[in-house]
Amino acid sequence: MPRKYRSALRVVAVAVLAIAGGAATPGGPAVAATPPAPAGGGLTRVIVAYDDPDAAGRAVTRAGGTVGRPLSIVDSFAAEVPADRLGQVEAAPGVRGVTVDGRVALDSAAWRADGDANSMFSVVRATGALDVWKKADAGGRLLGGNGVGVALIDSGISPVTGLNDQTRIINGPDLSFESQAPNLRYVDTFGHGTHMAGLIAGRDPGTNLATVSDPTNFTGMAPNATLISVKVAAADGATDVSQVIAGIDWVVAHRNDPGLNIKVLNLSFGTDSTQDERLDPLSHAVESAWKKGITVVVSGGNDGTARGTLSMPAANPYVIAVGAADSNGTDTRSDDVVAEFSSRGSATRSVDLTAPGRSIVGLRDPGSYVDVNYPTGLVPGDASKRYFRGSGSSQAAAITSGAAALLLQQRPALTPDQVKKLLTSTADAMSGTAALGRGAGELNVKRATEAPTPSAAAAAQTWPASSGTGTLEGSRGSAHVADPVSGAMLTGEQDIMGRAWNGTAWAKAATAGSTWTLGAWNGAAWAGIAFTYGPSGRSWATAYWAGTDWDGRAWNGRAWSGATWDGRTWSGRTWSGNTWSGRTWSGSYWSASIWQ
């Protein structure tokens, strides 16, 4: 079996159990209706990786095989092929490789975190975090991210085991469409945010830095850090770029609030904006946060080599853009490569470094969109049903955000430029993979904590300042939301409240950190003005939206509970942790049942 397909096989083996006969389902390769009679040697279950799905499908049927379940979101499909004709299929035009499915029995065995190279136990060990937790800061506290606030702008955080510590998990404002429904407010109905939160700062109840190294406990990179959730995405992942920008601006405005101390911002999000990063509003928002002392960590994107630029706002050169590394299923780093789906960018702007991002085992969010629609993300053999496996530069960014929190506890005075310099200058080399897309190498936070603090001058970034005066529509790229009733798509220079966008005025306020006036942003009330305290801990007070949306419909009086905002034109580039159980969402439509 070709070595380069072993990792993919481990991930999709369970999915191949249900191979369907006959023609492929929608989104798969075109095949002949009646294949020729099988050759000798019996049928072998395989995964066919393709460059041309139709040509690969024809090659299988010509060989007497049957095309089964499409796995085209990883450019593959399952098939049954006569054993003596595997070579014929592999040599056919349009076929990139053929892998025998031989791992199902192994995947069904009882799962152990210390036996899985992509479990968080393995990740914290490989990145050096396990050793960092044994070190102490100037006050004698062990380094677990204590006192450092990490803001997560995402789909929310559900209080699952490992993320149910009311002293560390704080709900900032819910800026999503679901904020108007009491039963959905703050809850992660999509599943992405919970997965990211666990990787950053998850920690099982009753554990501490003396016990978290036990592989039976789930532990994120910075298990003592404070997580501030800013929810912007609904159950189908739908959000507008205006909601994300409002979330970034809120983090800047409230970074120094009592008990928050927001020093890191994780944004596992990106659009396919083609605007110059010096003009793009989303780019300007993260740059303004950076210059206010917040280390911004952004996923580079999951477009592989298909697109010559990073997603926005990773294209901004100030922030830390992170690509996904593939462990190849081993504990050693000598064979780690850049994951095939991880965006390469260009010689002008690629990622700054990589971090583990392939098949990472994080916390499951039961009943969420991802959980319901991607059951193969469940970890086979996990009797607790707590864990869910996902891949993407989102996971890599979350792991890097946790590492930044460890550094900032050790040295609270570090500037974002110094954090970036420390993380990139101490990364492990990845000499076995192409230079484009690997940046400085793979995250090694142990080496970063042992390196001397670079001087401000040595770490200073002097890129031209952005203006942020580009268009909001351009910042959306191809990602738009649509009203669930009228179907009207949000386009043009207006936000979700239907308020006109004045890029020049907003950019000036964003630079100053003054875009929020109490609970109002861009002239409309989006959030409350203070924290409330309840059974689930601290949560930012809710604002009930008044006025109208972009289609002229009134916000009040709607049946919010269970409402779905149609993200019809969203692509997998947007929430870039878009690979679950090896299945890449890139190029797919989230709210339609089209998974290309």
Residue pairs with C-beta under 8 A, 6 or more apart in sequence:
1 9
1 99
1 100
1 102
2 97
2 99
4 97
5 47
5 49
5 97
5 99
6 99
6 328
6 329
7 326
7 327
7 328
7 329
7 358
7 359
8 47
8 49
8 74
8 76
8 99
8 582
9 47
9 99
9 101
9 102
9 103
10 103
10 107
10 329
10 359
11 359
11 389
11 391
11 581
11 582
12 47
12 71
12 74
12 76
12 78
12 376
12 581
12 582
12 583
13 101
13 103
13 104
13 107
14 104
14 107
14 108
14 376
14 380
14 581
15 69
15 71
15 78
15 376
15 581
15 583
16 45
16 47
16 68
16 69
16 78
16 101
16 104
17 104
18 69
19 45
19 66
19 68
19 69
19 78
19 79
19 80
20 68
20 69
21 66
21 68
22 33
22 66
23 31
23 33
23 67
24 30
24 31
24 57
24 67
24 68
24 69
24 70
24 77
25 69
25 70
26 594
27 70
27 72
27 594
27 595
27 596
28 53
28 57
28 67
28 69
28 70
28 72
28 77
29 50
29 53
29 54
29 56
29 57
29 67
29 70
29 72
29 77
30 53
30 54
30 57
30 58
31 57
31 58
31 60
31 61
31 67
32 58
32 61
35 60
35 61
35 62
35 64
35 65
35 66
36 61
36 62
36 64
37 64
38 64
38 65
38 82
39 63
39 64
39 82
39 84
39 85
40 82
40 84
41 82
41 83
41 84
41 85
42 82
42 83
43 65
43 66
43 80
43 81
43 82
43 83
44 80
44 81
44 82
44 83
44 86
44 100
45 78
45 79
45 80
45 100
45 101
46 78
46 79
46 80
46 81
46 86
46 89
46 98
46 99
46 100
46 101
47 71
47 76
47 77
47 78
47 79
47 98
47 99
47 101
48 56
48 60
48 76
48 77
48 78
48 79
48 89
48 95
48 97
48 98
49 74
49 75
49 76
49 95
49 96
49 97
49 98
49 99
50 56
50 75
50 76
50 77
50 94
50 95
50 96
51 75
51 94
51 95
51 96
52 93
52 94
53 72
53 75
53 77
53 94
54 94
55 92
55 93
55 94
55 95
56 77
56 89
56 92
56 94
56 95
57 67
57 77
59 88
59 89
59 92
59 93
59 94
59 95
60 66
60 67
60 79
60 81
60 89
61 67
62 88
62 92
63 81
63 82
63 85
63 88
63 89
64 81
64 82
64 85
65 79
65 80
65 81
65 82
65 85
65 89
66 79
66 80
67 77
67 78
67 79
68 77
68 78
68 79
68 80
69 77
69 78
70 77
70 78
71 77
71 78
71 583
72 595
72 596
73 572
73 579
73 583
73 584
73 585
73 586
73 587
73 588
73 595
73 596
74 341
74 579
74 582
74 583
74 584
75 96
78 101
81 89
81 98
86 98
86 100
89 95
89 98
90 97
90 98
107 380
107 381
108 380
108 381
109 380
109 381
110 381
110 383
111 379
111 380
111 381
111 382
111 387
112 215
113 119
113 120
113 121
113 122
113 215
113 216
113 218
113 361
114 121
114 122
114 215
116 122
116 361
116 379
117 327
117 329
117 330
117 331
118 327
118 329
118 356
118 358
118 359
118 360
118 361
118 389
119 215
119 361
120 198
120 199
120 202
120 218
120 219
120 220
120 360
120 361
120 362
121 215
121 219
122 327
122 331
123 129
123 199
123 221
123 356
123 360
123 399
124 130
124 219
124 220
124 221
125 331
126 327
126 331
126 333
126 356
127 221
127 355
127 356
127 399
127 403
127 443
127 444
127 445
127 446
128 444
128 445
128 446
128 447
128 449
129 221
129 222
129 402
129 403
129 406
129 445
129 446
130 213
131 446
132 143
132 406
132 445
132 446
132 449
133 142
133 143
133 144
133 209
133 212
133 213
133 223
134 142
134 209
135 142
135 143
135 410
135 449
136 142
136 143
137 143
137 146
137 409
137 410
141 409
142 209
143 406
143 409
143 410
143 449
144 209
144 222
144 223
144 224
144 225
144 406
144 409
145 201
145 221
145 222
145 223
145 224
145 225
145 226
145 402
145 405
145 406
145 408
145 409
146 224
146 225
146 409
147 226
147 261
147 409
147 412
148 222
148 225
148 226
148 261
148 263
148 264
148 405
148 408
148 409
149 225
149 226
149 227
149 228
149 255
149 260
149 261
149 262
149 263
149 264
150 200
150 201
150 222
150 225
150 226
150 227
150 228
150 262
150 263
150 264
150 265
150 266
150 401
150 402
150 405
151 172
151 228
151 230
151 251
151 255
151 262
151 264
151 265
151 266
151 294
152 193
152 196
152 197
152 200
152 227
152 228
152 229
152 230
152 266
153 230
153 232
153 244
153 247
153 248
153 251
153 265
153 266
153 267
153 269
154 188
154 192
154 193
154 196
154 197
154 229
154 230
154 231
154 232
154 233
154 266
154 268
154 269
154 575
155 176
155 188
155 189
155 190
155 191
155 192
155 193
155 194
155 231
155 232
155 233
155 234
155 237
155 575
156 171
156 174
156 176
156 186
156 187
156 188
156 189
156 190
156 193
156 194
156 229
156 231
156 233
157 163
157 169
157 171
157 186
157 188
157 193
157 194
157 197
157 227
157 229
158 187
158 188
158 194
158 365
158 368
159 169
159 536
160 194
160 198
160 363
160 364
160 365
160 366
160 386
161 204
161 205
161 218
161 363
161 386
162 198
162 202
162 203
162 204
162 205
162 218
162 220
162 363
162 386
163 169
163 194
163 197
163 198
163 202
163 227
163 363
164 205
165 203
165 205
166 536
166 537
166 538
167 537
168 201
168 203
168 224
168 225
168 226
168 227
169 197
169 226
169 227
169 229
169 537
170 226
170 227
170 228
170 229
170 259
170 260
170 531
170 537
170 538
170 539
171 186
171 229
171 231
171 536
171 537
171 538
171 539
171 540
172 228
172 229
172 230
172 231
172 250
172 251
172 254
172 540
173 179
173 230
173 231
173 247
173 250
173 519
173 526
173 527
173 528
173 540
174 185
174 186
174 231
174 527
174 540
174 542
175 230
175 231
175 232
175 243
175 246
175 247
175 250
175 526
175 527
176 231
176 232
176 233
176 234
176 239
176 243
177 234
177 238
177 239
177 496
177 560
177 563
177 565
178 184
178 185
178 187
178 189
178 231
178 234
178 235
178 560
178 563
179 185
179 231
179 542
179 543
179 545
180 544
180 545
180 555
180 558
180 560
181 560
181 561
181 562
181 563
183 561
184 235
184 560
184 561
185 542
186 229
186 231
186 536
186 539
188 194
188 231
188 365
188 368
189 234
189 235
189 368
189 369
190 233
190 234
190 235
190 236
190 237
190 368
190 369
190 370
190 575
191 364
191 365
191 368
191 369
191 370
191 371
191 388
192 233
192 237
192 268
192 370
192 394
192 575
192 577
193 229
193 231
193 233
194 362
194 363
194 364
194 365
194 368
195 362
195 363
195 365
195 370
195 388
195 390
195 394
195 395
195 398
195 577
196 266
196 268
196 362
196 394
196 395
196 397
196 398
196 577
197 220
197 227
197 229
197 363
197 398
198 218
198 220
198 362
198 363
199 220
199 221
199 360
199 362
199 395
199 398
199 399
199 402
200 220
200 221
200 222
200 225
200 227
200 266
200 398
200 399
200 401
200 402
200 405
201 220
201 221
201 222
201 223
201 224
201 225
201 226
201 227
201 402
201 405
202 218
202 219
202 220
202 223
202 362
202 363
203 212
203 217
203 218
203 219
203 220
203 223
203 224
204 212
204 217
204 218
204 219
207 214
207 217
207 219
207 223
209 223
209 224
211 217
212 219
212 223
213 219
218 363
218 386
218 387
220 402
221 398
221 399
221 401
221 402
221 403
221 405
221 406
221 445
222 401
222 402
222 403
222 405
222 406
222 409
225 402
225 405
225 409
226 259
226 260
226 261
228 251
228 260
228 262
230 247
230 250
230 251
232 239
232 243
232 244
232 246
232 247
233 239
233 575
234 564
234 565
235 368
235 369
235 564
236 369
236 564
236 565
236 566
236 567
236 590
236 591
237 369
237 567
237 570
237 574
237 575
237 590
238 481
238 564
238 565
238 566
238 567
238 570
238 590
238 591
239 481
239 567
240 476
240 480
240 481
240 490
240 495
240 496
241 271
241 281
241 282
241 472
241 475
241 476
241 479
242 472
242 495
242 496
242 501
242 522
243 495
243 496
244 267
244 269
244 282
244 285
245 281
245 282
245 285
245 475
246 495
246 515
246 521
246 522
246 526
248 265
248 267
248 285
248 286
248 288
248 289
249 285
249 510
249 513
249 515
249 516
249 521
250 516
250 521
250 527
251 262
251 265
251 289
251 294
252 288
252 289
252 292
252 294
252 510
252 513
252 515
253 513
253 514
253 515
253 516
254 260
254 262
255 261
255 262
255 263
255 292
255 293
255 294
256 262
259 538
262 294
263 293
263 294
263 295
263 404
263 405
263 408
263 412
264 294
264 295
264 296
264 297
264 401
264 404
264 405
264 408
265 286
265 289
265 294
265 295
265 296
265 297
265 401
266 297
266 397
266 398
266 401
267 286
267 296
267 297
267 298
267 299
267 313
267 397
268 298
268 299
268 392
268 393
268 394
268 395
268 397
268 398
268 575
268 576
268 577
269 298
269 299
269 394
269 574
269 575
269 576
270 298
270 299
270 300
270 301
270 310
270 311
270 312
270 313
270 314
270 573
270 574
270 576
271 282
271 311
271 312
271 475
271 476
271 477
271 478
271 479
271 573
271 574
272 307
272 311
272 312
272 477
272 478
272 479
272 571
272 573
272 574
273 280
273 282
273 312
273 315
273 474
273 475
273 476
273 477
274 309
274 474
274 477
275 283
275 312
275 470
275 471
275 474
275 475
276 470
277 283
277 312
277 313
277 315
277 316
277 317
277 349
277 466
278 464
278 465
278 466
278 467
279 466
279 467
279 468
279 469
279 470
279 474
280 312
280 313
280 315
280 466
280 468
280 470
280 474
280 475
281 468
281 470
281 471
281 472
281 475
281 503
281 506
281 507
282 312
282 313
282 475
283 312
283 313
283 315
283 316
283 466
283 468
283 475
284 466
284 467
284 468
284 507
284 510
284 511
285 313
285 468
285 510
286 296
286 298
286 313
286 316
286 318
286 319
287 316
287 318
287 319
287 465
287 466
288 468
288 510
288 511
288 513
289 296
290 296
290 318
290 319
290 416
291 318
291 511
292 513
293 415
293 416
294 416
295 320
295 404
295 408
295 416
295 419
295 420
296 318
296 319
296 320
296 416
297 319
297 320
297 322
297 397
297 400
297 401
297 404
298 313
298 314
298 316
298 319
298 320
298 321
298 322
298 397
299 311
299 314
299 321
299 322
299 392
299 393
299 394
299 396
299 397
299 576
299 577
300 310
300 311
300 314
300 321
300 322
300 323
300 324
300 342
300 343
300 345
300 350
300 351
300 393
300 396
300 397
300 576
301 307
301 310
301 311
301 314
301 342
301 343
301 393
301 573
301 576
302 324
302 341
302 342
302 343
302 392
302 393
302 572
302 573
302 576
302 578
302 579
302 584
302 585
302 586
303 311
303 341
303 343
303 573
303 586
304 340
304 341
304 342
304 343
304 344
304 586
305 344
306 586
307 343
307 573
308 344
308 345
308 346
309 315
309 343
309 345
309 346
309 349
310 321
310 343
310 345
310 349
310 350
310 351
311 343
311 573
311 574
311 576
312 475
312 477
313 319
314 321
314 343
314 345
314 351
315 321
315 345
315 349
316 466
317 349
317 461
317 463
318 416
318 461
318 463
320 352
320 353
320 400
320 404
320 419
320 420
320 423
321 345
321 349
321 350
321 351
321 352
321 439
322 351
322 352
322 353
322 354
322 355
322 357
322 393
322 396
322 397
322 400
323 338
323 339
323 342
323 343
323 344
323 350
323 351
323 353
323 354
323 355
323 357
323 393
323 396
323 437
323 438
323 439
324 338
324 339
324 341
324 342
324 354
324 355
324 356
324 357
324 358
324 391
324 392
324 393
324 395
324 396
325 336
325 337
325 338
325 339
325 342
325 354
325 355
325 356
325 357
325 358
325 396
325 430
325 438
325 442
326 336
326 337
326 338
326 339
326 340
326 357
326 358
327 333
327 335
327 336
327 356
327 358
328 335
328 336
328 337
333 428
333 442
334 432
335 432
336 430
336 432
336 433
336 442
337 430
337 432
337 433
338 344
338 354
338 430
338 433
338 434
338 437
338 438
339 357
339 358
339 391
341 391
341 392
341 579
341 584
341 586
342 351
342 354
342 357
342 393
342 396
342 437
343 351
343 393
343 437
344 350
344 434
344 436
344 437
345 351
345 436
345 437
346 436
347 436
350 436
350 437
350 439
351 393
351 437
351 438
351 439
352 420
352 423
352 424
352 439
352 440
353 400
353 423
353 424
353 427
353 438
353 439
353 440
353 441
353 442
353 443
354 396
354 427
354 430
354 437
354 438
354 439
354 441
354 442
354 443
355 395
355 396
355 397
355 399
355 400
355 403
355 442
355 443
356 395
356 396
356 399
356 442
356 443
357 391
357 392
357 393
357 394
357 395
357 396
357 399
358 391
359 389
359 390
359 391
359 581
359 582
360 389
360 390
360 391
360 395
360 399
361 379
361 387
361 388
361 389
362 387
362 388
362 389
362 390
362 395
363 386
363 387
363 388
364 371
364 377
364 378
364 385
364 386
364 387
364 388
365 371
365 388
366 385
370 377
370 388
370 390
370 580
371 377
371 388
374 580
374 581
374 583
376 580
376 581
376 583
377 388
377 389
377 390
377 580
377 581
378 385
378 387
378 388
378 389
378 581
379 387
379 388
379 389
388 580
389 580
389 581
390 577
390 579
390 580
390 581
391 577
391 579
391 580
391 582
391 584
392 576
392 577
392 578
392 579
392 584
393 576
393 577
394 575
394 576
394 577
394 578
395 577
398 577
399 443
400 423
400 443
403 423
403 443
403 445
403 448
404 419
404 423
406 445
406 449
407 414
407 419
407 422
407 423
407 445
407 448
407 449
408 414
408 419
410 449
411 453
414 422
414 453
415 456
415 459
417 456
417 459
417 460
417 461
418 453
418 454
418 456
418 459
420 459
420 461
421 454
421 458
421 459
422 448
422 451
422 453
422 454
423 443
423 445
423 448
424 439
424 440
425 440
425 451
425 454
426 444
426 447
426 448
426 450
426 451
427 439
427 440
427 441
427 442
427 443
427 444
427 447
428 441
428 442
428 443
428 444
428 447
429 441
430 438
430 441
430 442
467 507
468 503
468 506
468 507
468 510
468 511
469 503
469 504
469 507
470 503
471 493
471 501
471 503
472 492
472 493
472 494
472 495
472 501
472 503
473 491
473 492
473 493
476 491
477 573
478 569
478 571
479 567
479 569
479 570
479 571
479 573
479 574
480 489
480 490
480 491
480 567
480 568
480 569
480 570
481 489
481 490
481 496
481 565
481 566
481 567
481 570
482 488
482 489
482 490
482 565
482 566
482 567
482 568
483 489
483 490
483 549
483 550
483 551
483 553
483 565
483 566
484 563
484 564
484 565
484 566
485 553
486 551
486 553
487 566
488 550
488 551
489 568
489 569
490 496
490 550
493 500
493 501
493 503
494 500
494 501
494 550
495 501
495 522
495 524
495 550
496 549
496 550
497 522
497 524
497 526
497 545
497 547
497 548
497 549
497 550
497 555
498 547
498 548
498 549
498 550
498 551
498 552
499 522
499 523
499 524
501 522
506 515
506 522
509 515
515 521
515 522
518 529
519 525
519 526
519 527
519 528
519 529
519 541
519 543
520 526
521 527
524 545
524 546
524 547
525 543
525 545
525 546
526 543
526 545
527 540
527 541
527 542
527 543
528 540
528 541
528 542
528 543
529 541
530 540
530 541
531 538
531 539
531 540
531 541
532 538
532 539
532 540
532 541
544 555
544 556
545 555
545 556
546 555
546 556
547 554
547 555
548 554
548 555
549 555
564 591
565 591
566 591
567 589
567 590
567 591
568 589
568 591
568 592
569 589
570 589
570 590
570 591
571 585
571 586
571 587
571 588
571 589
572 578
572 579
572 584
572 585
572 586
572 587
572 588
573 586
578 584
578 585
578 586
579 585
579 586
585 595
587 596
588 594
588 595
588 596
589 595
